[in-house]
Amino acid sequence: MQNKRVAILQSNYIPWKGYFDIIHDVDLFIFYDDLQFTKNDWRNRNKIKTAQGVKWLSIPVGTSANRLICEVAMEDSSWQRSHWDSLKQQYGKSPYFKLYRPFLEEVYLGRQWANLSELNQYLIRTISHDILNLHLSLRFSGISTHWAKAGQIARLDPQSEATRYVSGPSAKDYVKPERFVELGIDLVWKDYSGYPEYTQFHPPFEHGVTILDLLFHTGPDAPWFIWGWRDSPSSQQKPA
């Protein structure tokens, strides 16, 4: 059987660069949005840099606790203008803001989003394919929620034909490696260490912010700061 690398993650709002590093490492990326929505998590918020420190951009999604990520509705669209204004204010003078402005204006001003999962997946797909030039399959899982995270995640999608599963390190709290051994699937824990810094507004440097920060500051060089540096002769030497 041909080797096939697979990752399964919940969709996040404008995720950080490590999320796209995992996407880069696989052949098939599955959005697992038919899981319980969790409050105060990455699904509906992320961080940007400001002169006053790190700031959250949060999408208001109500307080209901009984819903899946893919069921989260966004009835108030006023956040779209607010988030766009924050991005313009904080990054408008960055070197590559104008390059990505048409895309983001379409997202925040040109469309009205009614579903969180739809928004997140659109942003992740577009950034992956059109900006980072990642050519792989990204799709929604469509798996029933009776699949328990602890041990059954390796069998979320039997049609994926996975031979290697790439997981973020936080999943060590619930993933059981022995299940992957039983299924003949290699389990790989993603290592987020070693990312090189770039010129970023408002020191000190912060890695854990939305990928938009990286895009605005480095533009077409962004892939190097996510994964390209690992293959460089000098791991911290950005290409000319």
C-alpha positions as CSV (number, residue, x, y, z in Angstrom):
1,M,0.0,0.0,0.0
2,Q,1.3,3.5,-0.9
3,N,2.3,5.6,2.1
4,K,-0.3,8.2,3.0
5,R,0.2,10.8,5.7
6,V,-3.0,12.1,7.4
7,A,-3.8,14.7,10.0
8,I,-7.1,15.3,11.7
9,L,-7.8,18.6,13.5
10,Q,-10.6,20.9,14.5
11,S,-10.8,24.0,12.4
12,N,-9.5,27.1,14.1
13,Y,-10.0,30.8,13.4
14,I,-7.0,32.3,11.4
15,P,-4.7,29.7,13.0
16,W,-1.0,30.1,13.9
17,K,1.8,28.9,11.7
18,G,2.1,25.6,13.4
19,Y,-1.3,24.6,12.2
20,F,-0.2,25.0,8.6
21,D,3.1,23.3,9.4
22,I,1.0,20.1,10.1
23,I,-1.0,20.6,6.9
24,H,2.4,20.8,5.0
25,D,3.4,17.5,6.5
26,V,0.5,15.4,5.2
27,D,-1.2,14.2,2.0
28,L,-4.7,14.4,3.5
29,F,-6.0,16.9,6.1
30,I,-9.3,16.2,7.7
31,F,-11.4,18.9,9.5
32,Y,-12.9,17.2,12.5
33,D,-15.6,19.8,13.2
34,D,-18.3,17.3,14.2
35,L,-16.9,17.5,17.8
36,Q,-18.3,19.3,20.8
37,F,-17.6,23.1,20.6
38,T,-15.5,24.3,23.5
39,K,-15.6,27.8,24.9
40,N,-12.5,30.0,25.2
41,D,-10.7,27.9,22.7
42,W,-9.0,28.5,19.3
43,R,-12.2,27.6,17.3
44,N,-13.5,31.2,17.4
45,R,-10.6,33.4,18.4
46,N,-6.9,34.0,17.8
47,K,-4.2,36.5,18.7
48,I,-2.6,39.5,17.0
49,K,0.3,41.8,18.1
50,T,-0.4,45.3,19.2
51,A,1.6,48.1,20.8
52,Q,-0.1,47.2,24.1
53,G,0.8,43.5,23.8
54,V,-1.0,40.5,22.5
55,K,-4.7,41.0,21.7
56,W,-7.5,38.5,21.1
57,L,-9.7,38.7,18.1
58,S,-12.8,36.8,19.2
59,I,-15.9,36.0,17.2
60,P,-19.1,36.2,19.3
61,V,-20.9,32.8,19.0
62,G,-23.3,32.8,21.9
63,T,-23.3,30.7,25.1
64,S,-24.9,27.4,24.1
65,A,-22.9,24.4,25.4
66,N,-24.9,21.8,23.5
67,R,-23.6,22.0,19.9
68,L,-20.9,20.7,17.6
69,I,-18.3,23.0,16.1
70,C,-20.0,22.6,12.7
71,E,-23.3,23.7,14.3
72,V,-22.0,27.0,15.7
73,A,-24.0,29.9,14.1
74,M,-22.9,33.5,13.9
75,E,-26.0,35.6,14.1
76,D,-24.3,39.0,14.7
77,S,-22.0,39.9,11.8
78,S,-20.7,43.2,13.3
79,W,-17.5,41.4,14.5
80,Q,-16.4,41.2,10.8
81,R,-15.9,45.0,10.4
82,S,-14.4,45.1,13.9
83,H,-11.8,42.4,13.2
84,W,-11.0,44.0,9.8
85,D,-10.5,47.4,11.5
86,S,-8.2,45.9,14.1
87,L,-6.1,44.2,11.4
88,K,-5.8,47.4,9.4
89,Q,-4.9,49.4,12.5
90,Q,-2.2,47.0,13.7
91,Y,-0.7,45.8,10.4
92,G,-1.6,48.4,7.8
93,K,2.0,49.6,7.7
94,S,3.5,46.1,7.5
95,P,5.5,45.3,4.3
96,Y,2.9,42.9,2.7
97,F,-0.4,44.1,4.1
98,K,-1.4,45.4,0.6
99,L,-0.7,42.1,-1.0
100,Y,-3.3,40.2,1.1
101,R,-5.7,43.1,1.5
102,P,-8.0,42.1,-1.4
103,F,-8.4,38.6,0.0
104,L,-9.1,39.8,3.5
105,E,-11.5,42.5,2.4
106,E,-13.5,39.8,0.6
107,V,-13.6,37.7,3.8
108,Y,-14.5,40.5,6.2
109,L,-16.4,43.0,4.1
110,G,-17.5,41.1,1.0
111,R,-19.3,38.2,2.6
112,Q,-21.5,37.6,5.6
113,W,-20.7,34.4,7.5
114,A,-23.4,32.5,9.3
115,N,-21.5,29.4,10.3
116,L,-18.1,29.3,12.2
117,S,-16.9,26.0,10.7
118,E,-17.6,27.3,7.1
119,L,-15.6,30.5,7.8
120,N,-12.7,28.7,9.4
121,Q,-12.4,26.1,6.7
122,Y,-12.6,28.7,4.0
123,L,-9.8,30.7,5.5
124,I,-7.6,27.6,6.1
125,R,-8.2,26.2,2.6
126,T,-7.5,29.5,0.9
127,I,-4.4,30.3,2.9
128,S,-3.1,26.7,2.3
129,H,-3.7,26.5,-1.4
130,D,-3.6,30.0,-2.7
131,I,-1.0,31.7,-0.4
132,L,1.3,28.9,0.9
133,N,1.0,26.8,-2.3
134,L,0.2,23.6,-0.4
135,H,-1.3,21.1,-2.9
136,L,-3.1,18.4,-0.9
137,S,-6.7,17.3,-0.1
138,L,-8.5,19.1,2.7
139,R,-11.9,17.9,3.6
140,F,-14.6,17.6,6.3
141,S,-14.7,14.4,8.2
142,G,-18.4,13.7,8.4
143,I,-17.8,11.3,11.3
144,S,-20.4,10.6,14.0
145,T,-19.5,12.0,17.4
146,H,-19.7,8.5,19.0
147,W,-16.0,8.1,18.0
148,A,-14.1,8.7,21.3
149,K,-10.9,10.8,21.0
150,A,-9.1,8.4,23.3
151,G,-8.0,5.5,21.1
152,Q,-10.5,5.7,18.2
153,I,-9.1,8.8,16.5
154,A,-6.9,6.5,14.3
155,R,-10.1,5.1,12.8
156,L,-12.0,8.3,12.2
157,D,-11.9,7.9,8.5
158,P,-11.4,4.3,7.3
159,Q,-11.4,5.6,3.7
160,S,-8.3,7.7,4.3
161,E,-6.0,4.7,4.0
162,A,-3.6,6.3,6.4
163,T,-0.2,4.8,6.9
164,R,1.1,7.7,9.0
165,Y,-0.8,10.0,11.4
166,V,0.7,13.4,12.3
167,S,-0.6,14.9,15.5
168,G,0.0,18.0,17.5
169,P,1.7,17.5,20.9
170,S,-1.3,18.5,22.9
171,A,-3.1,15.3,21.8
172,K,-0.7,13.3,24.0
173,D,-3.3,13.9,26.7
174,Y,-5.8,11.6,25.1
175,V,-4.3,9.7,22.1
176,K,-3.4,6.1,22.8
177,P,-0.3,5.2,20.8
178,E,-1.0,1.4,21.1
179,R,-4.2,1.8,19.0
180,F,-2.1,3.1,16.1
181,V,0.3,0.1,16.5
182,E,-2.6,-2.3,16.3
183,L,-3.8,-0.6,13.1
184,G,-0.4,-0.5,11.6
185,I,-0.3,3.3,11.4
186,D,2.9,5.2,12.3
187,L,2.1,8.0,14.9
188,V,4.2,11.1,14.6
189,W,4.2,13.9,17.1
190,K,4.7,17.3,15.5
191,D,7.6,19.3,16.9
192,Y,6.9,23.0,17.0
193,S,10.3,24.0,18.3
194,G,13.0,26.0,16.4
195,Y,10.8,28.3,14.4
196,P,13.0,31.2,13.3
197,E,12.0,34.7,14.2
198,Y,11.2,37.4,11.7
199,T,10.9,41.2,11.9
200,Q,7.7,41.6,13.9
201,F,6.0,44.8,15.2
202,H,6.1,45.5,18.9
203,P,8.9,43.4,20.5
204,P,9.4,41.0,22.2
205,F,8.8,38.4,19.5
206,E,5.8,36.2,19.9
207,H,5.3,33.0,17.9
208,G,1.8,32.1,19.1
209,V,-0.2,34.6,17.0
210,T,-2.3,34.2,13.9
211,I,-0.5,33.3,10.7
212,L,-1.7,36.7,9.3
213,D,1.1,38.3,11.4
214,L,3.7,36.2,9.5
215,L,2.1,36.8,6.1
216,F,1.9,40.6,6.7
217,H,5.6,40.7,7.7
218,T,7.2,38.2,5.3
219,G,4.9,37.8,2.4
220,P,6.0,35.2,-0.1
221,D,8.8,34.1,2.2
222,A,6.3,32.9,4.8
223,P,6.7,29.2,3.9
224,W,10.4,29.3,4.7
225,F,9.6,30.6,8.2
226,I,7.1,27.7,8.7
227,W,8.9,24.7,7.2
228,G,11.5,25.8,4.7
229,W,14.1,26.6,7.3
230,R,14.5,23.0,8.2
231,D,16.0,22.2,4.8
232,S,18.3,25.2,4.7
233,P,22.1,24.6,4.9
234,S,22.0,26.9,7.9
235,S,18.8,26.3,9.6
236,Q,18.4,29.9,10.8
237,Q,19.6,31.6,7.5
238,K,16.7,33.0,5.5
239,P,17.1,32.7,1.7
240,A,18.2,35.9,-0.1
